[in-house]
Structures are given as structure tokens and as C-alpha cells.
Amino acid sequence: MHNYEYTLRINCFCGPETTGPHLIRIQADTIVSVNGTPYVAANSYVRLLKIPDLFLFIRESDARKPFRRSVKYDSVLGYPTSVYYDFDERIADEEIGYIITDLKKN
């Protein structure tokens, strides 16, 4: 898929402007809007991930040998629907998670 949209929630020790939900629209493999507003990556302080970025995040995070990991995939399309990593049990608030819902091809 090169043209799609989905809702992304970020689970982190962050404010609501970061956690979302963010309705992300992708065209030609590029994020074009977030919550109906044109997206300019250089102006964003939130790291928004496209579906291929999530697979890369999972691969890179697994290589770090996290303390705790949970990844769930859509049973039909195979994309990640829930991703959670706690990299170090001794550090509070460094955990990160992503919830992906409402994926639709455009």
C-alpha cells in the first residue's frame, strides 16, 4: 500500500499533543496530513511513523534486546496493530508504545 490512512496513538510519558490520537494520511508513501492538517515533518516535534517505519522500529528495537516487548499484528494484512517496548527495567518513563487502528486504503 502506498496510499492509506490510519489512526496512531503513542503511549509514552508525554503530553496529549504527542500521544494523540493522530489521524495520519499517506499518499505516495509520504505523510501528507495529520488530523486533517497538512503535515510538514520539519515543523513536527512528534515522531509519526508510517507502516513501514513501524516494521523498522520493531526490528531496531528487538536488536536492542529490550527488557519487555509486546508486538501484535493484524491477522489479515499483517501490519503491526500494537507495539510496546520497555528497554530498561531500571529506568522509569522510557517505555514507548504505538497503537494502530482504522487502517484504510485510499
C-alpha positions, 0 to 999 in steps of 0.5 A: 500500500502506498496510499492509506490512512490510519489512526496512531496513538503513542503511549509514552510519558508525554503530553496529549499533543504527542500521544494523540490520537493522530489521524495520519494520511499517506499518499505516495508513501509520504505523510501528507496530513495529520488530523486533517492538517497538512503535515510538514515533518520539519515543523513536527516535534512528534515522531509519526511513523508510517507502516513501514517505519513501524516494521523498522522500529520493531526490528531496531528495537528487538536488536536492542534486546529490550527488557519487555516487548509486546508486538501484535499484528493484524491477522489479515494484512499483517501490519503491526496493530500494537507495539510496546517496548520497555528497554530498561527495567531500571529506568522509569518513563522510557517505555514507548508504545504505538497503537494502530487502528482504522487502517484504510486504503485510499 
